[in-house]
Amino acid sequence: MEKNTIKWKIMFFAIFFMVLVSIFEAATIPEIIAPTHPMILSFSLLLFDLIILLGTYNYAFRKKIVKNKIIWQSSLLLFYIVNTLALGFEFYNRSDGYEAYDMIHIIILKIVIVVFMSYPTYLYYKSDLKII
């Protein structure tokens, strides 16, 4: 059991680092390569990244900050929807010169990252909140 908690704590800090990097990148990215999606979508991405980070924290450190299973299910669903919309905007607008096959590689990488980030939150509401 202790090895599993250490693994999830490491995963929490990896996701925490990815969220910090995305915040830093959003604040410092030059306008020429700025995202092509609306600002409300950028805000939603940040919000759901933080919610997923909270779910990972809950699972890794065995906390139960928010105990409502429906909130976590809808947060995961909205996390996937928001990331899919952002990818759709990036794929459709491709104004920075990416070809379609380059975007396919980016989409595959983004899917892997989104699944990696959401897996602990999924396990949190699936197993830790099972009895609630």
Secondary structure, DSSP 4 states (H G I P E B T S, - for coil): -HHHHHHHHHHHHHHHHHHHHHHHHHHH--GGG--SS-HHHHHHHHHHHHHHHHHHHHHHTT--S---HHHHHHHHHHHHHHHHHHHHHHHHH-TTS--HHHHHHHHHHHHHHHHHHHHHHHHIIIIITTT-
